[in-house]
Amino acid sequence: MSLRNIHLLGSPVLRQPSEHVAKVDDQVRAFVADLFETMDFSKGVGLAANQVGVAKRIAVVGIGEGERYALINPVIVEREGSVKEEEGCLSIPDIYGDVERSARVVVEALDERGTRRRIEGTALLARALQHEIDHLDGILFIDRVGPFKRRSLVRQWEKSRKGKTGFIKESIAEPEGADQA
């Protein structure tokens, strides 16, 4: 397993629809493990492949100890209700906006073993599933807010990036014991 660098708003791969995964093999399983490790390191609740520069239909979601899912070629097959809540994104750090999403979703996907699964989500799980599947379609949460709010969020992002170049945030783990110095 290894940490992956996270692509930030402005990186073209974030707007690219991801390609279908033809076969779940050891390479895909290793990549899923990298996604989980990077998501956990970054303190996220989900991470899509294109957020680490890989335009494949793979994402992970983890909202708690028992609720961790690898999603390969995910598709939302049922939606119900509507709820508006605040969202953020590892690819747009420190920027948040209220996004309306389905209150309940059912997703079909392959897991890291290649087994077809149905995952029913409500509350945070439903929101995270929808957010990550949006990423795989080249959609960011800021695309789901109104035009005035979107402009405001983009301006906030640009202001926070003033003087910075590039669209990649390095994921660098501290050496063991570094926090004890």
C-alpha positions as protocol buffer text, in pm:
chain_id: "A"
residue {
  index: 1
  type: MET
  ca { x: 0 y: 0 z: 0 }
}
residue {
  index: 2
  type: SER
  ca { x: 110 y: 352 z: -62 }
}
residue {
  index: 3
  type: LEU
  ca { x: -21 y: 702 z: -24 }
}
residue {
  index: 4
  type: ARG
  ca { x: -128 y: 873 z: -345 }
}
residue {
  index: 5
  type: ASN
  ca { x: -111 y: 1245 z: -418 }
}
residue {
  index: 6
  type: ILE
  ca { x: -448 y: 1417 z: -444 }
}
residue {
  index: 7
  type: HIS
  ca { x: -539 y: 1618 z: -753 }
}
residue {
  index: 8
  type: LEU
  ca { x: -690 y: 1958 z: -678 }
}
residue {
  index: 9
  type: LEU
  ca { x: -951 y: 2171 z: -853 }
}
residue {
  index: 10
  type: GLY
  ca { x: -798 y: 2273 z: -1185 }
}
residue {
  index: 11
  type: SER
  ca { x: -648 y: 1933 z: -1261 }
}
residue {
  index: 12
  type: PRO
  ca { x: -804 y: 1812 z: -1589 }
}
residue {
  index: 13
  type: VAL
  ca { x: -847 y: 1453 z: -1467 }
}
residue {
  index: 14
  type: LEU
  ca { x: -1112 y: 1571 z: -1218 }
}
residue {
  index: 15
  type: ARG
  ca { x: -1339 y: 1672 z: -1508 }
}
residue {
  index: 16
  type: GLN
  ca { x: -1275 y: 1357 z: -1711 }
}
residue {
  index: 17
  type: PRO
  ca { x: -1542 y: 1084 z: -1707 }
}
residue {
  index: 18
  type: SER
  ca { x: -1377 y: 766 z: -1579 }
}
residue {
  index: 19
  type: GLU
  ca { x: -1335 y: 447 z: -1778 }
}
residue {
  index: 20
  type: HIS
  ca { x: -1511 y: 121 z: -1694 }
}
residue {
  index: 21
  type: VAL
  ca { x: -1290 y: -137 z: -1519 }
}
residue {
  index: 22
  type: ALA
  ca { x: -1283 y: -453 z: -1731 }
}
residue {
  index: 23
  type: LYS
  ca { x: -1147 y: -694 z: -1470 }
}
residue {
  index: 24
  type: VAL
  ca { x: -1087 y: -690 z: -1095 }
}
residue {
  index: 25
  type: ASP
  ca { x: -734 y: -824 z: -1052 }
}
residue {
  index: 26
  type: ASP
  ca { x: -442 y: -787 z: -812 }
}
residue {
  index: 27
  type: GLN
  ca { x: -351 y: -450 z: -962 }
}
residue {
  index: 28
  type: VAL
  ca { x: -705 y: -318 z: -897 }
}
residue {
  index: 29
  type: ARG
  ca { x: -702 y: -462 z: -543 }
}
residue {
  index: 30
  type: ALA
  ca { x: -368 y: -290 z: -470 }
}
residue {
  index: 31
  type: PHE
  ca { x: -507 y: 36 z: -608 }
}
residue {
  index: 32
  type: VAL
  ca { x: -818 y: 5 z: -386 }
}
residue {
  index: 33
  type: ALA
  ca { x: -588 y: -44 z: -84 }
}
residue {
  index: 34
  type: ASP
  ca { x: -398 y: 272 z: -185 }
}
residue {
  index: 35
  type: LEU
  ca { x: -726 y: 464 z: -210 }
}
residue {
  index: 36
  type: PHE
  ca { x: -833 y: 353 z: 138 }
}
residue {
  index: 37
  type: GLU
  ca { x: -492 y: 441 z: 283 }
}
residue {
  index: 38
  type: THR
  ca { x: -494 y: 784 z: 115 }
}
residue {
  index: 39
  type: MET
  ca { x: -854 y: 852 z: 222 }
}
residue {
  index: 40
  type: ASP
  ca { x: -777 y: 759 z: 583 }
}
residue {
  index: 41
  type: PHE
  ca { x: -454 y: 963 z: 587 }
}
residue {
  index: 42
  type: SER
  ca { x: -642 y: 1265 z: 449 }
}
residue {
  index: 43
  type: LYS
  ca { x: -928 y: 1217 z: 698 }
}
residue {
  index: 44
  type: GLY
  ca { x: -1187 y: 1187 z: 421 }
}
residue {
  index: 45
  type: VAL
  ca { x: -1503 y: 980 z: 400 }
}
residue {
  index: 46
  type: GLY
  ca { x: -1454 y: 892 z: 34 }
}
residue {
  index: 47
  type: LEU
  ca { x: -1204 y: 908 z: -249 }
}
residue {
  index: 48
  type: ALA
  ca { x: -1243 y: 847 z: -621 }
}
residue {
  index: 49
  type: ALA
  ca { x: -970 y: 722 z: -854 }
}
residue {
  index: 50
  type: ASN
  ca { x: -961 y: 1041 z: -1060 }
}
residue {
  index: 51
  type: GLN
  ca { x: -885 y: 1236 z: -740 }
}
residue {
  index: 52
  type: VAL
  ca { x: -548 y: 1058 z: -742 }
}
residue {
  index: 53
  type: GLY
  ca { x: -501 y: 1101 z: -1117 }
}
residue {
  index: 54
  type: VAL
  ca { x: -643 y: 771 z: -1243 }
}
residue {
  index: 55
  type: ALA
  ca { x: -950 y: 796 z: -1470 }
}
residue {
  index: 56
  type: LYS
  ca { x: -1099 y: 455 z: -1380 }
}
residue {
  index: 57
  type: ARG
  ca { x: -1443 y: 386 z: -1227 }
}
residue {
  index: 58
  type: ILE
  ca { x: -1310 y: 302 z: -882 }
}
residue {
  index: 59
  type: ALA
  ca { x: -1392 y: 475 z: -554 }
}
residue {
  index: 60
  type: VAL
  ca { x: -1386 y: 401 z: -184 }
}
residue {
  index: 61
  type: VAL
  ca { x: -1615 y: 519 z: 94 }
}
residue {
  index: 62
  type: GLY
  ca { x: -1559 y: 481 z: 466 }
}
residue {
  index: 63
  type: ILE
  ca { x: -1788 y: 648 z: 715 }
}
residue {
  index: 64
  type: GLY
  ca { x: -1709 y: 431 z: 1015 }
}
residue {
  index: 65
  type: GLU
  ca { x: -1548 y: 108 z: 1127 }
}
residue {
  index: 66
  type: GLY
  ca { x: -1812 y: -124 z: 984 }
}
residue {
  index: 67
  type: GLU
  ca { x: -1901 y: 87 z: 683 }
}
residue {
  index: 68
  type: ARG
  ca { x: -1611 y: 74 z: 437 }
}
residue {
  index: 69
  type: TYR
  ca { x: -1684 y: 2 z: 74 }
}
residue {
  index: 70
  type: ALA
  ca { x: -1478 y: -44 z: -239 }
}
residue {
  index: 71
  type: LEU
  ca { x: -1686 y: 59 z: -540 }
}
residue {
  index: 72
  type: ILE
  ca { x: -1578 y: -65 z: -882 }
}
residue {
  index: 73
  type: ASN
  ca { x: -1800 y: 41 z: -1174 }
}
residue {
  index: 74
  type: PRO
  ca { x: -2067 y: 178 z: -935 }
}
residue {
  index: 75
  type: VAL
  ca { x: -2415 y: 268 z: -1057 }
}
residue {
  index: 76
  type: ILE
  ca { x: -2698 y: 426 z: -859 }
}
residue {
  index: 77
  type: VAL
  ca { x: -3002 y: 204 z: -922 }
}
residue {
  index: 78
  type: GLU
  ca { x: -3250 y: 362 z: -678 }
}
residue {
  index: 79
  type: ARG
  ca { x: -3299 y: 713 z: -539 }
}
residue {
  index: 80
  type: GLU
  ca { x: -3549 y: 842 z: -288 }
}
residue {
  index: 81
  type: GLY
  ca { x: -3620 y: 1172 z: -116 }
}
residue {
  index: 82
  type: SER
  ca { x: -3408 y: 1482 z: -102 }
}
residue {
  index: 83
  type: VAL
  ca { x: -3192 y: 1649 z: 159 }
}
residue {
  index: 84
  type: LYS
  ca { x: -2964 y: 1953 z: 150 }
}
residue {
  index: 85
  type: GLU
  ca { x: -2649 y: 1949 z: 363 }
}
residue {
  index: 86
  type: GLU
  ca { x: -2297 y: 2086 z: 367 }
}
residue {
  index: 87
  type: GLU
  ca { x: -2027 y: 1908 z: 168 }
}
residue {
  index: 88
  type: GLY
  ca { x: -1657 y: 1947 z: 122 }
}
residue {
  index: 89
  type: CYS
  ca { x: -1402 y: 1765 z: -90 }
}
residue {
  index: 90
  type: LEU
  ca { x: -1042 y: 1651 z: -57 }
}
residue {
  index: 91
  type: SER
  ca { x: -980 y: 1798 z: -403 }
}
residue {
  index: 92
  type: ILE
  ca { x: -1104 y: 2142 z: -291 }
}
residue {
  index: 93
  type: PRO
  ca { x: -971 y: 2164 z: 66 }
}
residue {
  index: 94
  type: ASP
  ca { x: -1136 y: 2399 z: 314 }
}
residue {
  index: 95
  type: ILE
  ca { x: -1420 y: 2496 z: 75 }
}
residue {
  index: 96
  type: TYR
  ca { x: -1774 y: 2393 z: 172 }
}
residue {
  index: 97
  type: GLY
  ca { x: -2120 y: 2436 z: 26 }
}
residue {
  index: 98
  type: ASP
  ca { x: -2475 y: 2310 z: 76 }
}
residue {
  index: 99
  type: VAL
  ca { x: -2561 y: 2044 z: -180 }
}
residue {
  index: 100
  type: GLU
  ca { x: -2899 y: 1884 z: -242 }
}
residue {
  index: 101
  type: ARG
  ca { x: -2876 y: 1506 z: -279 }
}
residue {
  index: 102
  type: SER
  ca { x: -3108 y: 1207 z: -264 }
}
residue {
  index: 103
  type: ALA
  ca { x: -3182 y: 1110 z: 96 }
}
residue {
  index: 104
  type: ARG
  ca { x: -3157 y: 738 z: 15 }
}
residue {
  index: 105
  type: VAL
  ca { x: -2971 y: 558 z: -263 }
}
residue {
  index: 106
  type: VAL
  ca { x: -2902 y: 202 z: -364 }
}
residue {
  index: 107
  type: VAL
  ca { x: -2575 y: 146 z: -547 }
}
residue {
  index: 108
  type: GLU
  ca { x: -2466 y: -162 z: -738 }
}
residue {
  index: 109
  type: ALA
  ca { x: -2091 y: -213 z: -776 }
}
residue {
  index: 110
  type: LEU
  ca { x: -1819 y: -472 z: -770 }
}
residue {
  index: 111
  type: ASP
  ca { x: -1610 y: -494 z: -455 }
}
residue {
  index: 112
  type: GLU
  ca { x: -1234 y: -551 z: -444 }
}
residue {
  index: 113
  type: ARG
  ca { x: -1288 y: -927 z: -484 }
}
residue {
  index: 114
  type: GLY
  ca { x: -1498 y: -875 z: -798 }
}
residue {
  index: 115
  type: THR
  ca { x: -1822 y: -967 z: -619 }
}
residue {
  index: 116
  type: ARG
  ca { x: -2133 y: -772 z: -720 }
}
residue {
  index: 117
  type: ARG
  ca { x: -2279 y: -588 z: -421 }
}
residue {
  index: 118
  type: ARG
  ca { x: -2584 y: -375 z: -350 }
}
residue {
  index: 119
  type: ILE
  ca { x: -2526 y: -102 z: -96 }
}
residue {
  index: 120
  type: GLU
  ca { x: -2818 y: 90 z: 50 }
}
residue {
  index: 121
  type: GLY
  ca { x: -2725 y: 424 z: 197 }
}
residue {
  index: 122
  type: THR
  ca { x: -2901 y: 695 z: 392 }
}
residue {
  index: 123
  type: ALA
  ca { x: -2765 y: 1002 z: 572 }
}
residue {
  index: 124
  type: LEU
  ca { x: -2386 y: 1040 z: 538 }
}
residue {
  index: 125
  type: LEU
  ca { x: -2342 y: 711 z: 349 }
}
residue {
  index: 126
  type: ALA
  ca { x: -2593 y: 815 z: 81 }
}
residue {
  index: 127
  type: ARG
  ca { x: -2423 y: 1154 z: 46 }
}
residue {
  index: 128
  type: ALA
  ca { x: -2072 y: 1002 z: 24 }
}
residue {
  index: 129
  type: LEU
  ca { x: -2180 y: 743 z: -235 }
}
residue {
  index: 130
  type: GLN
  ca { x: -2336 y: 1011 z: -455 }
}
residue {
  index: 131
  type: HIS
  ca { x: -2039 y: 1246 z: -413 }
}
residue {
  index: 132
  type: GLU
  ca { x: -1785 y: 980 z: -516 }
}
residue {
  index: 133
  type: ILE
  ca { x: -1992 y: 857 z: -812 }
}
residue {
  index: 134
  type: ASP
  ca { x: -2018 y: 1220 z: -926 }
}
residue {
  index: 135
  type: HIS
  ca { x: -1637 y: 1234 z: -922 }
}
residue {
  index: 136
  type: LEU
  ca { x: -1625 y: 932 z: -1153 }
}
residue {
  index: 137
  type: ASP
  ca { x: -1848 y: 1124 z: -1396 }
}
residue {
  index: 138
  type: GLY
  ca { x: -1627 y: 1436 z: -1382 }
}
residue {
  index: 139
  type: ILE
  ca { x: -1869 y: 1626 z: -1157 }
}
residue {
  index: 140
  type: LEU
  ca { x: -1758 y: 1818 z: -846 }
}
residue {
  index: 141
  type: PHE
  ca { x: -1979 y: 1920 z: -556 }
}
residue {
  index: 142
  type: ILE
  ca { x: -1944 y: 2286 z: -659 }
}
residue {
  index: 143
  type: ASP
  ca { x: -2129 y: 2193 z: -980 }
}
residue {
  index: 144
  type: ARG
  ca { x: -2431 y: 2105 z: -765 }
}
residue {
  index: 145
  type: VAL
  ca { x: -2472 y: 2446 z: -599 }
}
residue {
  index: 146
  type: GLY
  ca { x: -2637 y: 2751 z: -754 }
}
residue {
  index: 147
  type: PRO
  ca { x: -2441 y: 2975 z: -992 }
}
residue {
  index: 148
  type: PHE
  ca { x: -2388 y: 3259 z: -742 }
}
residue {
  index: 149
  type: LYS
  ca { x: -2269 y: 3025 z: -468 }
}
residue {
  index: 150
  type: ARG
  ca { x: -2045 y: 2842 z: -718 }
}
residue {
  index: 151
  type: ARG
  ca { x: -1877 y: 3170 z: -818 }
}
residue {
  index: 152
  type: SER
  ca { x: -1828 y: 3256 z: -451 }
}
residue {
  index: 153
  type: LEU
  ca { x: -1675 y: 2914 z: -375 }
}
residue {
  index: 154
  type: VAL
  ca { x: -1445 y: 2935 z: -678 }
}
residue {
  index: 155
  type: ARG
  ca { x: -1332 y: 3283 z: -570 }
}
residue {
  index: 156
  type: GLN
  ca { x: -1262 y: 3149 z: -219 }
}
residue {
  index: 157
  type: TRP
  ca { x: -1062 y: 2864 z: -373 }
}
residue {
  index: 158
  type: GLU
  ca { x: -863 y: 3097 z: -598 }
}
residue {
  index: 159
  type: LYS
  ca { x: -789 y: 3328 z: -304 }
}
residue {
  index: 160
  type: SER
  ca { x: -669 y: 3033 z: -95 }
}
residue {
  index: 161
  type: ARG
  ca { x: -440 y: 2926 z: -384 }
}
residue {
  index: 162
  type: LYS
  ca { x: -288 y: 3271 z: -443 }
}
residue {
  index: 163
  type: GLY
  ca { x: 83 y: 3229 z: -508 }
}
residue {
  index: 164
  type: LYS
  ca { x: 58 y: 2850 z: -529 }
}
residue {
  index: 165
  type: THR
  ca { x: 120 y: 2658 z: -849 }
}
residue {
  index: 166
  type: GLY
  ca { x: 18 y: 2316 z: -969 }
}
residue {
  index: 167
  type: PHE
  ca { x: -289 y: 2108 z: -903 }
}
residue {
  index: 168
  type: ILE
  ca { x: -151 y: 1829 z: -687 }
}
residue {
  index: 169
  type: LYS
  ca { x: -143 y: 1802 z: -309 }
}
residue {
  index: 170
  type: GLU
  ca { x: 129 y: 1567 z: -194 }
}
residue {
  index: 171
  type: SER
  ca { x: 33 y: 1305 z: 62 }
}
residue {
  index: 172
  type: ILE
  ca { x: 339 y: 1276 z: 282 }
}
residue {
  index: 173
  type: ALA
  ca { x: 327 y: 1071 z: 599 }
}
residue {
  index: 174
  type: GLU
  ca { x: 527 y: 1199 z: 894 }
}
residue {
  index: 175
  type: PRO
  ca { x: 813 y: 968 z: 997 }
}
residue {
  index: 176
  type: GLU
  ca { x: 722 y: 746 z: 1292 }
}
residue {
  index: 177
  type: GLY
  ca { x: 782 y: 923 z: 1622 }
}
residue {
  index: 178
  type: ALA
  ca { x: 788 y: 1268 z: 1459 }
}
residue {
  index: 179
  type: ASP
  ca { x: 487 y: 1382 z: 1661 }
}
residue {
  index: 180
  type: GLN
  ca { x: 668 y: 1295 z: 1985 }
}
residue {
  index: 181
  type: ALA
  ca { x: 956 y: 1538 z: 1936 }
}
